[in-house]
């Protein structure tokens, strides 16, 4: 994991934005893990309904 972060830091620019995005996602998962599971399951149901309608 540390090696991956070092490579990302070496390749600054786009990868630094990706790293910030991953940090943002990890913080959201820690703070709202239960809520996100509910939202994800609802989104999956919506996608399944859309597929079945087509």
Backbone as XML, in Angstrom:
<?xml version="1.0"?>
<chain id="A" units="angstrom">
  <residue number="1" name="UNK">
    <atom name="N" x="0.836" y="-1.207" z="0.000"/>
    <atom name="CA" x="0.000" y="0.000" z="0.000"/>
    <atom name="C" x="0.868" y="1.253" z="0.000"/>
  </residue>
  <residue number="2" name="UNK">
    <atom name="N" x="1.922" y="1.235" z="0.808"/>
    <atom name="CA" x="2.832" y="2.390" z="0.872"/>
    <atom name="C" x="3.530" y="2.585" z="-0.467"/>
  </residue>
  <residue number="3" name="UNK">
    <atom name="N" x="3.917" y="1.481" z="-1.124"/>
    <atom name="CA" x="4.587" y="1.559" z="-2.426"/>
    <atom name="C" x="3.684" y="2.211" z="-3.468"/>
  </residue>
  <residue number="4" name="UNK">
    <atom name="N" x="2.414" y="1.841" z="-3.465"/>
    <atom name="CA" x="1.448" y="2.423" z="-4.402"/>
    <atom name="C" x="1.339" y="3.931" z="-4.179"/>
  </residue>
  <residue number="5" name="UNK">
    <atom name="N" x="1.279" y="4.348" z="-2.916"/>
    <atom name="CA" x="1.170" y="5.771" z="-2.593"/>
    <atom name="C" x="2.425" y="6.526" z="-3.020"/>
  </residue>
  <residue number="6" name="UNK">
    <atom name="N" x="3.599" y="5.901" z="-2.868"/>
    <atom name="CA" x="4.853" y="6.530" z="-3.298"/>
    <atom name="C" x="4.859" y="6.728" z="-4.807"/>
  </residue>
  <residue number="7" name="UNK">
    <atom name="N" x="4.400" y="5.732" z="-5.566"/>
    <atom name="CA" x="4.326" y="5.825" z="-7.025"/>
    <atom name="C" x="3.370" y="6.945" z="-7.428"/>
  </residue>
  <residue number="8" name="UNK">
    <atom name="N" x="2.211" y="7.028" z="-6.750"/>
    <atom name="CA" x="1.245" y="8.090" z="-7.036"/>
    <atom name="C" x="1.824" y="9.472" z="-6.745"/>
  </residue>
  <residue number="9" name="UNK">
    <atom name="N" x="2.578" y="9.589" z="-5.655"/>
    <atom name="CA" x="3.201" y="10.867" z="-5.303"/>
    <atom name="C" x="4.272" y="11.255" z="-6.324"/>
  </residue>
  <residue number="10" name="UNK">
    <atom name="N" x="4.991" y="10.272" z="-6.849"/>
    <atom name="CA" x="6.002" y="10.520" z="-7.880"/>
    <atom name="C" x="5.343" y="11.021" z="-9.166"/>
  </residue>
  <residue number="11" name="UNK">
    <atom name="N" x="4.235" y="10.410" z="-9.546"/>
    <atom name="CA" x="3.505" y="10.819" z="-10.751"/>
    <atom name="C" x="2.414" y="11.832" z="-10.361"/>
  </residue>
  <residue number="12" name="UNK">
    <atom name="N" x="2.843" y="13.053" z="-10.071"/>
    <atom name="CA" x="1.904" y="14.084" z="-9.635"/>
    <atom name="C" x="1.013" y="14.527" z="-10.789"/>
  </residue>
  <residue number="13" name="UNK">
    <atom name="N" x="-0.044" y="15.264" z="-10.467"/>
    <atom name="CA" x="-0.992" y="15.710" z="-11.494"/>
    <atom name="C" x="-2.305" y="14.972" z="-11.357"/>
  </residue>
  <residue number="14" name="UNK">
    <atom name="N" x="-2.596" y="14.146" z="-12.341"/>
    <atom name="CA" x="-3.856" y="13.400" z="-12.351"/>
    <atom name="C" x="-3.903" y="12.422" z="-11.187"/>
  </residue>
  <residue number="15" name="UNK">
    <atom name="N" x="-2.796" y="11.727" z="-10.940"/>
    <atom name="CA" x="-2.753" y="10.713" z="-9.878"/>
    <atom name="C" x="-2.975" y="11.322" z="-8.488"/>
  </residue>
  <residue number="16" name="UNK">
    <atom name="N" x="-2.529" y="12.572" z="-8.286"/>
    <atom name="CA" x="-2.749" y="13.230" z="-6.996"/>
    <atom name="C" x="-4.233" y="13.502" z="-6.774"/>
  </residue>
  <residue number="17" name="UNK">
    <atom name="N" x="-4.949" y="13.812" z="-7.854"/>
    <atom name="CA" x="-6.399" y="14.008" z="-7.771"/>
    <atom name="C" x="-7.077" y="12.687" z="-7.429"/>
  </residue>
  <residue number="18" name="UNK">
    <atom name="N" x="-6.610" y="11.616" z="-8.058"/>
    <atom name="CA" x="-7.146" y="10.271" z="-7.786"/>
    <atom name="C" x="-6.913" y="9.896" z="-6.324"/>
  </residue>
  <residue number="19" name="UNK">
    <atom name="N" x="-5.715" y="10.205" z="-5.821"/>
    <atom name="CA" x="-5.374" y="9.906" z="-4.427"/>
    <atom name="C" x="-6.294" y="10.653" z="-3.467"/>
  </residue>
  <residue number="20" name="UNK">
    <atom name="N" x="-6.548" y="11.932" z="-3.741"/>
    <atom name="CA" x="-7.466" y="12.722" z="-2.913"/>
    <atom name="C" x="-8.871" y="12.140" z="-2.971"/>
  </residue>
  <residue number="21" name="UNK">
    <atom name="N" x="-9.277" y="11.705" z="-4.178"/>
    <atom name="CA" x="-10.598" y="11.107" z="-4.364"/>
    <atom name="C" x="-10.735" y="9.817" z="-3.551"/>
  </residue>
  <residue number="22" name="UNK">
    <atom name="N" x="-9.680" y="8.989" z="-3.571"/>
    <atom name="CA" x="-9.686" y="7.743" z="-2.800"/>
    <atom name="C" x="-9.742" y="8.016" z="-1.302"/>
  </residue>
  <residue number="23" name="UNK">
    <atom name="N" x="-9.013" y="9.033" z="-0.854"/>
    <atom name="CA" x="-9.048" y="9.417" z="0.562"/>
    <atom name="C" x="-10.447" y="9.889" z="0.951"/>
  </residue>
  <residue number="24" name="UNK">
    <atom name="N" x="-11.079" y="10.658" z="0.061"/>
    <atom name="CA" x="-12.440" y="11.146" z="0.289"/>
    <atom name="C" x="-13.414" y="9.979" z="0.414"/>
  </residue>
  <residue number="25" name="UNK">
    <atom name="N" x="-13.284" y="9.007" z="-0.493"/>
    <atom name="CA" x="-14.155" y="7.831" z="-0.467"/>
    <atom name="C" x="-13.963" y="7.029" z="0.812"/>
  </residue>
  <residue number="26" name="UNK">
    <atom name="N" x="-12.711" y="6.842" z="1.223"/>
    <atom name="CA" x="-12.435" y="6.054" z="2.430"/>
    <atom name="C" x="-13.000" y="6.738" z="3.673"/>
  </residue>
  <residue number="27" name="UNK">
    <atom name="N" x="-12.926" y="8.069" z="3.726"/>
    <atom name="CA" x="-13.493" y="8.815" z="4.861"/>
    <atom name="C" x="-15.006" y="8.669" z="4.892"/>
  </residue>
  <residue number="28" name="UNK">
    <atom name="N" x="-15.637" y="8.735" z="3.724"/>
    <atom name="CA" x="-17.099" y="8.590" z="3.644"/>
    <atom name="C" x="-17.514" y="7.188" z="4.066"/>
  </residue>
  <residue number="29" name="UNK">
    <atom name="N" x="-16.756" y="6.175" z="3.655"/>
    <atom name="CA" x="-17.089" y="4.792" z="4.007"/>
    <atom name="C" x="-16.996" y="4.569" z="5.510"/>
  </residue>
  <residue number="30" name="UNK">
    <atom name="N" x="-15.982" y="5.170" z="6.133"/>
    <atom name="CA" x="-15.813" y="5.012" z="7.585"/>
    <atom name="C" x="-16.960" y="5.693" z="8.338"/>
  </residue>
  <residue number="31" name="UNK">
    <atom name="N" x="-17.348" y="6.890" z="7.886"/>
    <atom name="CA" x="-18.353" y="7.669" z="8.607"/>
    <atom name="C" x="-19.783" y="7.203" z="8.325"/>
  </residue>
  <residue number="32" name="UNK">
    <atom name="N" x="-20.030" y="6.707" z="7.097"/>
    <atom name="CA" x="-21.405" y="6.351" z="6.717"/>
    <atom name="C" x="-21.482" y="4.966" z="6.076"/>
  </residue>
  <residue number="33" name="UNK">
    <atom name="N" x="-20.856" y="3.984" z="6.713"/>
    <atom name="CA" x="-20.809" y="2.651" z="6.120"/>
    <atom name="C" x="-22.201" y="2.021" z="6.019"/>
  </residue>
  <residue number="34" name="UNK">
    <atom name="N" x="-22.986" y="2.121" z="7.078"/>
    <atom name="CA" x="-24.325" y="1.518" z="7.085"/>
    <atom name="C" x="-25.255" y="2.239" z="6.107"/>
  </residue>
  <residue number="35" name="UNK">
    <atom name="N" x="-25.238" y="3.573" z="6.127"/>
    <atom name="CA" x="-26.086" y="4.358" z="5.227"/>
    <atom name="C" x="-25.748" y="4.075" z="3.768"/>
  </residue>
  <residue number="36" name="UNK">
    <atom name="N" x="-24.456" y="3.998" z="3.454"/>
    <atom name="CA" x="-24.045" y="3.766" z="2.067"/>
    <atom name="C" x="-24.481" y="2.397" z="1.578"/>
  </residue>
  <residue number="37" name="UNK">
    <atom name="N" x="-24.458" y="1.406" z="2.471"/>
    <atom name="CA" x="-24.918" y="0.076" z="2.068"/>
    <atom name="C" x="-26.392" y="0.123" z="1.667"/>
  </residue>
  <residue number="38" name="UNK">
    <atom name="N" x="-27.178" y="0.874" z="2.411"/>
    <atom name="CA" x="-28.602" y="1.018" z="2.090"/>
    <atom name="C" x="-28.764" y="1.704" z="0.742"/>
  </residue>
  <residue number="39" name="UNK">
    <atom name="N" x="-28.024" y="2.813" z="0.541"/>
    <atom name="CA" x="-28.111" y="3.537" z="-0.729"/>
    <atom name="C" x="-27.650" y="2.670" z="-1.898"/>
  </residue>
  <residue number="40" name="UNK">
    <atom name="N" x="-26.563" y="1.913" z="-1.703"/>
    <atom name="CA" x="-26.052" y="1.052" z="-2.762"/>
    <atom name="C" x="-27.072" y="-0.016" z="-3.133"/>
  </residue>
  <residue number="41" name="UNK">
    <atom name="N" x="-27.719" y="-0.623" z="-2.137"/>
    <atom name="CA" x="-28.707" y="-1.651" z="-2.420"/>
    <atom name="C" x="-29.909" y="-1.065" z="-3.155"/>
  </residue>
  <residue number="42" name="UNK">
    <atom name="N" x="-30.318" y="0.161" z="-2.785"/>
    <atom name="CA" x="-31.420" y="0.837" z="-3.478"/>
    <atom name="C" x="-31.048" y="1.130" z="-4.929"/>
  </residue>
  <residue number="43" name="UNK">
    <atom name="N" x="-29.809" y="1.594" z="-5.140"/>
    <atom name="CA" x="-29.335" y="1.861" z="-6.503"/>
    <atom name="C" x="-29.316" y="0.586" z="-7.331"/>
  </residue>
  <residue number="44" name="UNK">
    <atom name="N" x="-28.888" y="-0.517" z="-6.728"/>
    <atom name="CA" x="-28.853" y="-1.797" z="-7.429"/>
    <atom name="C" x="-30.262" y="-2.232" z="-7.822"/>
  </residue>
  <residue number="45" name="UNK">
    <atom name="N" x="-31.227" y="-2.031" z="-6.951"/>
    <atom name="CA" x="-32.619" y="-2.370" z="-7.250"/>
    <atom name="C" x="-33.133" y="-1.532" z="-8.412"/>
  </residue>
  <residue number="46" name="UNK">
    <atom name="N" x="-32.798" y="-0.221" z="-8.413"/>
    <atom name="CA" x="-33.215" y="0.662" z="-9.513"/>
    <atom name="C" x="-32.629" y="0.193" z="-10.840"/>
  </residue>
  <residue number="47" name="UNK">
    <atom name="N" x="-31.338" y="-0.182" z="-10.818"/>
    <atom name="CA" x="-30.663" y="-0.657" z="-12.033"/>
    <atom name="C" x="-31.324" y="-1.944" z="-12.526"/>
  </residue>
  <residue number="48" name="UNK">
    <atom name="N" x="-31.632" y="-2.872" z="-11.612"/>
    <atom name="CA" x="-32.281" y="-4.130" z="-11.982"/>
    <atom name="C" x="-33.657" y="-3.872" z="-12.582"/>
  </residue>
  <residue number="49" name="UNK">
    <atom name="N" x="-34.402" y="-2.913" z="-12.007"/>
    <atom name="CA" x="-35.727" y="-2.574" z="-12.532"/>
    <atom name="C" x="-35.620" y="-1.996" z="-13.940"/>
  </residue>
  <residue number="50" name="UNK">
    <atom name="N" x="-34.625" y="-1.106" z="-14.149"/>
    <atom name="CA" x="-34.427" y="-0.510" z="-15.465"/>
    <atom name="C" x="-34.072" y="-1.559" z="-16.502"/>
  </residue>
  <residue number="51" name="UNK">
    <atom name="N" x="-33.242" y="-2.537" z="-16.112"/>
    <atom name="CA" x="-32.836" y="-3.605" z="-17.032"/>
    <atom name="C" x="-34.045" y="-4.475" z="-17.385"/>
  </residue>
  <residue number="52" name="UNK">
    <atom name="N" x="-34.856" y="-4.801" z="-16.389"/>
    <atom name="CA" x="-36.017" y="-5.667" z="-16.626"/>
    <atom name="C" x="-37.077" y="-4.959" z="-17.482"/>
  </residue>
  <residue number="53" name="UNK">
    <atom name="N" x="-37.186" y="-3.626" z="-17.355"/>
    <atom name="CA" x="-38.140" y="-2.863" z="-18.159"/>
    <atom name="C" x="-37.758" y="-2.881" z="-19.638"/>
  </residue>
  <residue number="54" name="UNK">
    <atom name="N" x="-36.460" y="-2.819" z="-19.918"/>
    <atom name="CA" x="-35.980" y="-2.853" z="-21.308"/>
    <atom name="C" x="-36.182" y="-4.271" z="-21.865"/>
  </residue>
</chain>
